[in-house]
Amino acid sequence: MRYRAPDLAPDARFEHEVVVEKSRFIAWLCHAPTALAFDSLLKAARAEHPAASHHCSAFIAGPPGEQTHIGFSDDGEPGGTAGRPMYQALTGSGLGETGCVVIRYFGGTKLGTGGLARTYALAVNKALETLPTREIVERTPYRVKVDFASEAQARAWFDEQSAPVANADYDGQGVTLTVEWPTDEPADFTALESRLKGALEIRRADT
C-alpha cells in the first residue's frame, strides 16, 4: 500500500492559525506513525499553551482507513463539536500517520455548536493545505542469500525494483541480503533467478 503522510521529523510540528470571532484556533499537525508520537504533540501543546481554553485533538496512527489506532477528543467543548470534525478533516485529506491538536483561546463570543464544528474543521483543513507530505510505501522484508560473486548483481537488480537493501549478513558461504519489498508489487524474483542462474535462496524474513 502507498499513501502520503506528513513530511516532518520526529517531534516536529506544522502550525497554522485561524481567528474567528476573536477566538484563536491554532492547529498543530505532526507525523504520527504511532499513537505515542501523537501523545508527544498533545503534551507539547498543553505545556506551551497552558492558558488556552481547550486542546482538542484527533489522530490516525496508521494508513488511511485505519480503524484501530485512531482517536479524537473535544477536551471540554460540547460533544461532537471539535474532535470528530477534526478527525473527519484528517480522513478527508487521504493522509495517513497524521496527528493534530487545535489549541483554542476563547475570544469572548460563543460560536454555537455548528460554528464550533465548522471552525475546528476549518483550522485543520487550512493547515492541511500547505502541510509538506511524503509517500509512505508499506513493505515486506525478504532474506535473499547469494554467493559473494553475485552480490553486486543482486543489489543492482533490487535497486532497479525500488526495493532497498536494509541489511547484509556475511558468512563463509556468501551474503544474506534483507530486502524491503513493496507490498503492492508481486514478490516475483524470477528475473533475478534467471540473471544469477538460480544461485540464490529466498524466504520472507517475517515468517
N, C-alpha and C positions, 0 to 999 in steps of 0.2 A: 504494500500500500504506500502511496505517495501523497503527501499533503504539506501544507505550509504551516509554519509556526513562527512566533516572534524571533527575530534575529537579534537576540540580546544575550549578553554574557550572564553567567550566574550572579544573582543578587543585583543585577542592573534593572532599571525600570524605564519605561517610556511614559511621559506625562503630558496631559492636555487638560486645560481648564475651560469651563463654560460658566457664565454668570446669568442667572435667571431670577428676576425679581429681587435683586441684591443678594441672593444666596449664591455662594461659590460652590461649584461642583468640580473637584479636582480628581481626574481619572488617572490612575496608575495602572499600567499593564506590564506584565512580566512573562518570561518564558517559564512555563510550569510543567516540565516533564513528569513531575511527581507532586502529590498534594503537599509534601514538605516544602517544596520550592515556593508554592503559593503561600504557605504559612509564614515564610520569611518576609514576603511582601506585606502581608497584613500586619505583622508585628512592627515592621518599619514604619508603616503608615500611622499606627497608633502611637509609636514612640515620637515621631516627628511632628505629629499634629494632635497632641493630647487635648487641645481645647476645641477640637471640631465637634459638631453636633452628632455626626454619625460617621461610621467607617463601614459602608456597605460593600458587599463582595460577591464574586462569582468566579468559578474556575472550571476548566476542563483539563484534567491531568492525563491526557492521552490523545488518540486520534479523533478527528471529527466523528460524531456519532457515539462516542464513548458514553456508557450508561452507568458505570460503576464508580469511577474515580472523578466524580463531579460534586459540586456543591454551590450553594448561594445563601446569602444572609441579608435580611433587612436591617439588622443592627438597630432595632428600636423604631424604625419608620413603620407606618401602617402596613400590615401584612400584604405581601404581593406587590408593593409599590417600588421596590428597589432591587433586591437580589434577583428575582425572577426576570424582570425586564433586562437587567444586565446580562444574565445568563442567555436569554434569547438573542441579545445582540451578539454575543460570542458565537452561538451556534449558527446564526445567520451569516456570519463572516466566512464560514467554511474553514476556519483555522482550527488547529489542534494545539495541545500543550500550552494553553493560554490562561493566565490568571489576571483578574482585575480587582481593584479596590477603588471605590469612589468616595472621596472624603468630602463631606458637606459641612460648610459653615452657614448656619441659618441667618438669613438676611432680614428677618422680621415679618415677612409676608408669607402666609400659608399658601401652598400651591394646589392643595386638594389632591385626592388620590390619583386622579387621571393625570394631573400636571406633574406629580412626582414621578409616576411611571414613565411618562414621556421624557422627562428631563434626565433621569438616570440612564435610560436607553440612549438618549442623545449624547450624553457625556462619553459613554463607551464608544458609540459609533463614530463620533468625531475623532477620538483618539485612534481608533482602528484605521481611519482614512489615511493616516500618514505613518502608521507603525511599520518599521522595517521588518521584513519577513524573509525566511529561507525555506528551502524544500527539505522535508524530512522523508527519508526512504527507509521503510521497515526492512530488515534484513535477517536472513537465517545463516548461522555460521556453519561452514563445512570445513572438514580437515582433509587436505589433499596431500598425499605422500608421493614424492617423486625422488629420483636419484639426483645426485649433485649436478650432473651434466644437463639435466632437464629443467633445473630451477629457473634459469633466466627466461626460457621459452614459456614456462608456465606463468611466471609473473607477467610477462608481456601479454599473454592471452587474457588473463584476468583483468589487466588494465584496459584492454580493448572492450571487455564486457562491463566496464564500470563496476567491478566487484573488487573492492580494495582488500589487500592482504593485511590482516590485522596483527599477525604474529607468525614467527618462523621458529620451529624447533628442530635442531640438528642432532643427528646421531650417526653411528658408524655406517648405516645403510643409505642415508640421504637426508632429506629435509621434509618436514611436515608443515605445510602452509595452512594457517587458519584464514579462511576466505569469507568475507561478508557478502552473501549473495542476495540480491533484491528479491523480496518475497513475491512481487508481482511479475516476475520473469520465471519461465520454466527452468528448473535446475537441470539443464541439458549440457553435459560435459563431453558429448560425442566428438565434437570438433577438436577438443583438447586431446582426447584419447587418440584420435587419428594423427594429430600433429606429433604426439610423443610415442606413437606406435604402441599404445596400450600400457606404457611403463608408468602407471600410477595407480594409487588406491584412494578411494573417495568414501567418506562417510559423514553424516551430519554430526556436528560437534555437540548438539544439544540433546542427543538421544543416548 
